[in-house]
Amino acid sequence: MKSQLKKIKLSLFIVMYSAALLLTFPQNAYAMHIMEGFLPVKWAGFWFVLTIPFLILGLRSIQKTVSANPSVKMLLGLAGAFAFVLSALKIPSVTGSCSHPTGVGLGAIMFGPMAMVVLGCIVLIFQALLLAHGGITTLGANTFSMAVVGPIIAFVVYRVMKKIGAPTWLAVFLAAALGDLLTYITTSFQLAMAFPLQSGGFTAALAKFLSVFAVTQLPLAIMEGILTVVVFNILAAYNKQELLELSVITEEVPK
């Protein structure tokens, strides 16, 4: 019982520390949650439909993981809280979106990308309803960019880096940072598809959105990568058994 309380307190500390650290950096930026009503109906519906199969796979993935390892429920909640805190740090922009970290890399590394589809979608729903961040009509598009593409990239990068023998800290850093960057690139594609320019069409619009986002999202991605490494190392020290059960780390202490 005492051990569980210690882990809960540690988890709360990690989430609060994450928020405090990110808030100490300037956040004047552009990027990812597309706001309520910004997308045309046909594109909003398209991204909803495209996201549904991933949500179904995600629910199955979580059920399978929790059934096999009931002790990881707290870590699952922590992954969701981490994503909520980081992705809630936002500044509105003239493009109808906002800039923020995503926080999905940590959960993707621990539970796989499909689990983060569900957690990310829940995070986006709460943010839309409670923080007016994003929206319900754009939930499909935001979920696809932040909770489908981001986690898949983070998971693949982490596994590939570990397979080639890279240090754990580097694998975690690159997974979180590249997952963040690919989220903003996906959002750029979504906005360019919905709003092609009269001169240059989709290609010109994509270049415009990428250039607007890149200036601020690149440093945010680096910050998120560093913070994810810090949190992962804390979890590896205090929740080693759970990470071993999830096959995230080996018996060796992560380098």
KAWO-V92496 format. One record per backbone hydrogen bond with DSSP energy under -0.5 kcal/mol. CO is the residue of the C=O (numbers start at 1). NH is the residue of the N-H. Records with the same first field share a line. If there is no record, write none. Layout:
CO=NH ; NH
//
This chain:
1=5
2=6
3=7
4=8
5=9
6=10
7=11
8=12
9=13
10=14
11=15
12=16
13=17
14=18
15=19
16=20
17=21
18=22
19=23
20=24
21=24
22=25
27=29
35=38
40=43 ; 44
41=45
42=46
43=47
44=48
45=49
46=50
47=51
48=52
49=53
51=54 ; 55
52=56
53=57
54=58
55=59
56=60
57=61
58=62
59=63
60=64
61=65
62=66
63=67
64=68
65=69
69=72
70=73
72=76
73=77
74=78
75=79
76=80
77=81
78=82
79=83
80=84
81=85
82=86
83=87
84=88
86=89 ; 101
88=90
91=99
93=96
96=35
97=93
99=91
103=107
104=108
105=109
106=110
107=111
108=112
112=116
113=117
114=117 ; 118
115=119
116=120
117=121
118=122
119=123
120=124
121=125
122=126
123=127
124=128
125=129
126=130 ; 131
127=131 ; 133
132=134
134=36
136=139
138=142
139=143
140=144
141=145
142=146
143=147 ; 148
144=148 ; 149
145=150
148=152
149=153
150=154
151=155
152=156
153=157
154=158
155=159
156=160
157=161
158=162
159=163
160=164
161=166
162=165
167=171
168=172
169=173
170=174
171=175
172=176
173=177
174=178
175=179
176=180
177=181
178=182
179=183
180=184
181=185
182=186
183=187
184=188
185=189
186=190
187=191
188=192
189=193
190=194
191=195
197=201
198=200
200=203 ; 204
201=197 ; 205
202=206
203=207
204=208
205=209
206=210
207=211
208=212
209=213
210=214
211=215
213=216 ; 217
214=218
216=220
217=221
218=222
219=223
220=224
221=225
222=226
223=227
224=228
225=229
226=230
227=231
228=232
229=233
230=234
231=235
232=236
233=237
234=238
235=239
239=243
240=244
241=245
242=246
243=248 ; 249
244=247
//
